[in-house]
Amino acid sequence: MTMPTLQTGLIYALAALAEIAGCFSFWAWLRLGKSPWWVAPGMVSLAIFAWLLTLVDTPAAGRAFAAYGGVYIAASLIWLWSVEGARPDRWDVIGAAICLAGAGLILMGPGRSAS
């Protein structure tokens, strides 16, 4: 992997963590009965998520967002397991692998840069 590819992977991983944490704050407030104060750090987290996606080196926002989708799916399953304590099943893992392969094709297909 080239450094730009590793950098993009790191950006996507951090963006996924920020987005999932931000969305979970709303989930915790509305579905788990947590304090509305949970929303404030969640909004900051969602703003960080949006900023991180602007760091992906691609001329088209839509391509950056589409490729990120695969990473988001895999990261959501990691969150499911590590934070919520529900282990993904084989279908979750297979689906996430397909999505990650698709994200790789979107970013590194013929005629695209390695980032």
C-alpha positions, 0 to 999 in steps of 0.5 A: 500500500502506498502512503496516500492509501494508508492515509485515506484508510486512517481518515476513513477509520477516524471518520467512521468512529466520529460518525458512529459516536455522534449518531450513537449519542442521539440513539442513547438520548432518544432510545436509551433514555440518556440525558439530552446533554449526550447530544452536544458531544454527538454534534461535535463528533458529527462535525468532525466526521464531516471535516475528516471526509474533506481530507480525502484526496479525490476530486469528487466528493461523491466518490469519497462518500461512496467509498467511505460507505463500505468502511462505515459498514465494517466499522458499525459492526465493530461498534456493534461488537465492542460497544453494544456487546452483540457479536456480528454473525457470518453474514454480517462479516461477509457483507462487510467484506463485500462492502470493503471490496467495493470501497477499494474498487471505487477508490483504486479502480482503473484510472484513479489515483491510489488515494 
